[in-house]
Amino acid sequence: MSTTNTMPSWMPLADEALKRAAQRARDVAIQTNTGICVMKDGKIVRITDDELRAERAQQAGGAGDRSAQTTP
């Protein structure tokens, strides 16, 4: 009997779906001014909506999330 270390064909699709779901959770948290909880280094960590916005701004090169801002 031979054992192979090949990945099932659906595994990359599942990985991409999980990434999309995580991004959607971040988007919804920002839109609703709530945080999310994630597992980091084996511990459950809460990330606030402000931290999510800062993370998004850093990833966008400082552009920030202008959709949530209002004009005075």
DSSP file (Angstrom, degrees, kcal/mol; ACC not computed):
  #  RESIDUE AA STRUCTURE BP1 BP2  ACC     N-H-->O    O-->H-N    N-H-->O    O-->H-N    TCO  KAPPA ALPHA  PHI   PSI    X-CA   Y-CA   Z-CA
    1    1 A M              0   0    0      0, 0.0     2,-0.4     0, 0.0     0, 0.0   0.000 360.0 360.0 360.0 131.9    0.0    0.0    0.0
    2    2 A S        -     0   0    0      2,-0.0     2,-0.5     0, 0.0     0, 0.0  -0.819 360.0-153.8-103.6 136.2    1.4    3.4   -1.0
    3    3 A T        -     0   0    0     -2,-0.4     2,-0.3     2,-0.0     0, 0.0  -0.930  12.4-165.1-108.8 129.9    0.9    6.6    1.0
    4    4 A T        -     0   0    0     -2,-0.5    -2,-0.0     2,-0.1     0, 0.0  -0.837  21.2-147.0-113.3 153.4    1.0    9.8   -0.9
    5    5 A N        +     0   0    0     -2,-0.3     2,-0.2     2,-0.1    -1,-0.0  -0.043  52.4 136.6-103.8  29.4    1.3   13.3    0.5
    6    6 A T        -     0   0    0      1,-0.1    -2,-0.1     0, 0.0     3,-0.1  -0.511  56.1-118.2 -80.2 148.2   -0.8   14.9   -2.1
    7    7 A M        -     0   0    0     -2,-0.2    -1,-0.1     1,-0.1    -2,-0.1  -0.630  33.3-104.5 -82.9 138.2   -3.3   17.5   -1.2
    8    8 A P    >   -     0   0    0      0, 0.0     3,-1.4     0, 0.0    -1,-0.1  -0.303  31.5-115.7 -59.0 149.7   -7.0   16.7   -1.9
    9    9 A S  T 3  S+     0   0    0      1,-0.3     4,-0.4     2,-0.1    -2,-0.1   0.758 113.5  53.3 -62.6 -25.3   -8.2   18.7   -4.9
   10   10 A W  T 3> S+     0   0    0      1,-0.2     4,-2.3     2,-0.1    -1,-0.3   0.630  85.6  86.3 -84.2 -13.5  -10.8   20.6   -2.8
   11   11 A M  H <> S+     0   0    0     -3,-1.4     4,-2.3     1,-0.2    -1,-0.2   0.897  87.7  48.2 -59.7 -46.3   -8.2   21.8   -0.2
   12   12 A P  H  > S+     0   0    0      0, 0.0     4,-2.2     0, 0.0    -1,-0.2   0.877 112.0  51.9 -62.5 -33.7   -7.1   25.0   -2.1
   13   13 A L  H  > S+     0   0    0     -4,-0.4     4,-2.2     2,-0.2    -2,-0.2   0.906 110.0  48.1 -67.2 -41.0  -10.7   25.9   -2.7
   14   14 A A  H  X S+     0   0    0     -4,-2.3     4,-2.3     2,-0.2    -1,-0.2   0.896 110.0  52.8 -65.5 -40.2  -11.5   25.5    1.0
   15   15 A D  H  X S+     0   0    0     -4,-2.3     4,-1.9     1,-0.2    -2,-0.2   0.924 110.9  46.2 -61.4 -45.7   -8.5   27.6    1.9
   16   16 A E  H  X S+     0   0    0     -4,-2.2     4,-2.3     1,-0.2    -1,-0.2   0.884 110.7  53.1 -64.8 -39.0   -9.6   30.4   -0.4
   17   17 A A  H  X S+     0   0    0     -4,-2.2     4,-2.3     1,-0.2    -2,-0.2   0.895 108.5  50.1 -64.0 -39.8  -13.2   30.2    1.0
   18   18 A L  H  X S+     0   0    0     -4,-2.3     4,-2.3     2,-0.2    -1,-0.2   0.883 109.6  51.0 -65.5 -38.5  -11.9   30.6    4.5
   19   19 A K  H  X S+     0   0    0     -4,-1.9     4,-2.1     2,-0.2    -2,-0.2   0.907 110.9  48.4 -65.1 -41.1   -9.8   33.6    3.6
   20   20 A R  H  X S+     0   0    0     -4,-2.3     4,-2.5     2,-0.2    -2,-0.2   0.905 111.4  50.3 -64.7 -40.9  -12.8   35.2    2.0
   21   21 A A  H  X S+     0   0    0     -4,-2.3     4,-2.3     2,-0.2    -2,-0.2   0.892 109.8  50.3 -64.9 -39.8  -15.0   34.5    5.0
   22   22 A A  H  X S+     0   0    0     -4,-2.3     4,-1.9     2,-0.2    -1,-0.2   0.905 111.9  47.7 -65.1 -41.3  -12.3   36.0    7.3
   23   23 A Q  H  X S+     0   0    0     -4,-2.1     4,-2.5     2,-0.2    -2,-0.2   0.902 110.9  51.4 -65.9 -40.6  -12.2   39.2    5.2
   24   24 A R  H  X S+     0   0    0     -4,-2.5     4,-2.7     2,-0.2     5,-0.2   0.896 107.5  52.9 -63.7 -39.8  -15.9   39.4    5.1
   25   25 A A  H  X S+     0   0    0     -4,-2.3     4,-2.2     1,-0.2    -1,-0.2   0.900 110.2  48.2 -61.5 -40.7  -16.0   39.1    9.0
   26   26 A R  H  X S+     0   0    0     -4,-1.9     4,-2.2     2,-0.2    -2,-0.2   0.922 111.4  50.2 -64.5 -44.0  -13.5   42.0    9.2
   27   27 A D  H  X S+     0   0    0     -4,-2.5     4,-2.5     1,-0.2    -2,-0.2   0.931 112.2  46.5 -59.3 -47.7  -15.6   44.1    6.7
   28   28 A V  H  X S+     0   0    0     -4,-2.7     4,-2.1     1,-0.2    -1,-0.2   0.890 110.0  54.0 -64.5 -40.0  -18.8   43.5    8.7
   29   29 A A  H  <>S+     0   0    0     -4,-2.2     5,-2.6    -5,-0.2     4,-0.4   0.902 111.0  46.0 -61.6 -41.0  -17.1   44.3   12.0
   30   30 A I  H ><5S+     0   0    0     -4,-2.2     3,-0.9     3,-0.2    -2,-0.2   0.923 113.1  49.4 -67.0 -44.0  -15.9   47.6   10.6
   31   31 A Q  H 3<5S+     0   0    0     -4,-2.5    -2,-0.2     1,-0.2    -1,-0.2   0.825 118.2  39.2 -65.1 -31.9  -19.4   48.4    9.1
   32   32 A T  T 3<5S-     0   0    0     -4,-2.1    -1,-0.2    -5,-0.2    -2,-0.2   0.323 108.5-119.9-102.6   6.9  -21.1   47.6   12.4
   33   33 A N  T < 5S+     0   0    0     -3,-0.9     2,-0.3    -4,-0.4    -3,-0.2   0.895  72.8 122.1  54.7  44.3  -18.5   49.2   14.7
   34   34 A T      < -     0   0    0     -5,-2.6    -1,-0.2    -6,-0.2     2,-0.2  -0.791  55.6-122.9-124.7 170.7  -17.9   45.9   16.4
   35   35 A G        -     0   0    0     -2,-0.3     2,-0.3    13,-0.1    13,-0.2  -0.443  15.3-135.2-103.5-178.3  -14.8   43.8   16.9
   36   36 A I  E     -A   47   0A   0     11,-2.3    11,-3.4    -2,-0.2     2,-0.4  -0.923  10.8-131.0-132.1 160.7  -13.9   40.2   16.0
   37   37 A C  E     +A   46   0A   0     -2,-0.3     2,-0.3     9,-0.2     9,-0.2  -0.950  29.1 174.8-113.7 135.6  -12.1   37.5   18.0
   38   38 A V  E     -A   45   0A   0      7,-2.8     7,-3.3    -2,-0.4     2,-0.6  -0.898  34.5-111.2-133.6 162.4   -9.3   35.5   16.4
   39   39 A M  E     +A   44   0A   0     -2,-0.3     2,-0.4     5,-0.2     5,-0.2  -0.872  39.8 172.8 -95.7 121.3   -6.9   32.8   17.5
   40   40 A K  E >   -A   43   0A   0      3,-3.3     3,-1.7    -2,-0.6    -2,-0.0  -0.985  67.6 -14.7-134.7 123.3   -3.3   34.2   17.7
   41   41 A D  T 3  S-     0   0    0     -2,-0.4    -1,-0.1     1,-0.3     3,-0.1   0.857 128.9 -53.4  53.5  38.5   -0.4   32.3   19.0
   42   42 A G  T 3  S+     0   0    0      1,-0.2     2,-0.3     0, 0.0    -1,-0.3   0.546 120.2 102.1  79.2   6.8   -2.8   29.8   20.6
   43   43 A K  E <  S-A   40   0A   0     -3,-1.7    -3,-3.3     2,-0.0     2,-0.5  -0.927  75.7-115.8-123.9 148.6   -4.8   32.5   22.4
   44   44 A I  E     -A   39   0A   0     -2,-0.3     2,-0.4    -5,-0.2    -5,-0.2  -0.725  38.2-173.1 -82.4 126.5   -8.1   34.0   21.7
   45   45 A V  E     -A   38   0A   0     -7,-3.3    -7,-2.8    -2,-0.5     2,-0.5  -0.970  18.3-139.3-125.5 134.1   -7.6   37.7   21.0
   46   46 A R  E     -A   37   0A   0     -2,-0.4     2,-0.5    -9,-0.2    -9,-0.2  -0.804  13.8-161.7 -92.8 131.9  -10.3   40.4   20.4
   47   47 A I  E     -A   36   0A   0    -11,-3.4   -11,-2.3    -2,-0.5    -2,-0.0  -0.965  15.3-138.7-113.0 121.3   -9.6   42.9   17.7
   48   48 A T     >  -     0   0    0     -2,-0.5     4,-2.2   -13,-0.2     5,-0.2  -0.249  23.2-109.9 -74.9 165.1  -11.6   46.1   17.9
   49   49 A D  H  > S+     0   0    0      1,-0.2     4,-2.3     2,-0.2     5,-0.2   0.864 120.7  54.6 -62.7 -35.4  -13.2   47.9   15.0
   50   50 A D  H  > S+     0   0    0      2,-0.2     4,-2.3     1,-0.2    -1,-0.2   0.899 108.0  48.7 -64.7 -39.9  -10.6   50.7   15.4
   51   51 A E  H  > S+     0   0    0      2,-0.2     4,-2.4     1,-0.2    -2,-0.2   0.882 110.4  51.7 -66.3 -37.3   -7.8   48.2   15.2
   52   52 A L  H  X S+     0   0    0     -4,-2.2     4,-2.4     2,-0.2    -2,-0.2   0.903 109.8  49.3 -64.7 -40.9   -9.3   46.6   12.1
   53   53 A R  H  X S+     0   0    0     -4,-2.3     4,-2.6     2,-0.2    -2,-0.2   0.918 111.8  48.5 -63.5 -43.0   -9.6   50.1   10.4
   54   54 A A  H  X S+     0   0    0     -4,-2.3     4,-2.3     2,-0.2    -2,-0.2   0.902 111.3  50.5 -63.6 -40.7   -5.9   50.8   11.3
   55   55 A E  H  X S+     0   0    0     -4,-2.4     4,-2.1     2,-0.2    -2,-0.2   0.912 111.6  47.9 -62.3 -42.9   -4.9   47.4    9.9
   56   56 A R  H  X S+     0   0    0     -4,-2.4     4,-1.9     2,-0.2    -2,-0.2   0.901 110.9  51.0 -65.1 -41.5   -6.8   48.1    6.7
   57   57 A A  H  <>S+     0   0    0     -4,-2.6     5,-4.5     1,-0.2     6,-0.6   0.897 110.2  49.6 -63.6 -40.1   -5.2   51.6    6.4
   58   58 A Q  H ><5S+     0   0    0     -4,-2.3     3,-1.1     3,-0.2    -1,-0.2   0.904 111.5  48.3 -65.5 -41.0   -1.8   50.1    6.8
   59   59 A Q  H 3<5S+     0   0    0     -4,-2.1    -1,-0.2     1,-0.2    -2,-0.2   0.823 111.4  50.7 -67.9 -30.7   -2.4   47.5    4.2
   60   60 A A  T 3<5S-     0   0    0     -4,-1.9    -1,-0.2    -5,-0.2    -2,-0.2   0.353 124.3-102.1 -89.1   6.2   -3.8   50.1    1.8
   61   61 A G  T < 5S-     0   0    0     -3,-1.1    -3,-0.2     1,-0.2    -2,-0.1   0.797  78.8 -48.8  79.2  28.2   -0.8   52.3    2.3
   62   62 A G  S   <S+     0   0    0     -5,-4.5    -1,-0.2    -6,-0.2    -4,-0.2   0.509 104.6 122.3  92.5   4.5   -2.4   54.7    4.6
   63   63 A A        -     0   0    0     -6,-0.6    -6,-0.1    -7,-0.2    -5,-0.1   0.846  53.2-166.2 -70.4 -32.7   -5.6   55.3    2.6
   64   64 A G        -     0   0    0     -7,-0.2     2,-0.9    -8,-0.2     3,-0.1  -0.103  37.0 -57.6  76.1-177.4   -7.9   54.2    5.4
   65   65 A D    >   +     0   0    0      1,-0.2     3,-1.0     2,-0.0     4,-0.2  -0.797  54.4 171.5-105.1  89.6  -11.5   53.3    5.2
   66   66 A R  G >   +     0   0    0     -2,-0.9     3,-1.0     1,-0.2    -1,-0.2   0.674  67.1  75.2 -74.6 -17.3  -13.1   56.5    3.9
   67   67 A S  G 3  S+     0   0    0      1,-0.2    -1,-0.2    -3,-0.1    -2,-0.0   0.790  96.4  49.0 -67.0 -25.2  -16.5   54.8    3.4
   68   68 A A  G <  S+     0   0    0     -3,-1.0     2,-0.3     2,-0.1    -1,-0.2   0.521  95.5  92.2 -90.4  -6.0  -17.1   54.9    7.2
   69   69 A Q    <   -     0   0    0     -3,-1.0     2,-0.3    -4,-0.2    -3,-0.0  -0.633  62.2-150.9 -91.9 146.9  -16.2   58.6    7.5
   70   70 A T        -     0   0    0     -2,-0.3    -2,-0.1     2,-0.0    -3,-0.0  -0.824  17.2-118.9-112.6 156.6  -18.6   61.4    7.2
   71   71 A T              0   0    0     -2,-0.3     0, 0.0     1,-0.1     0, 0.0  -0.786 360.0 360.0 -94.4 133.8  -18.0   65.0    6.0
   72   72 A P              0   0    0      0, 0.0    -1,-0.1     0, 0.0    -2,-0.0   0.508 360.0 360.0 -68.5 360.0  -18.6   67.8    8.5
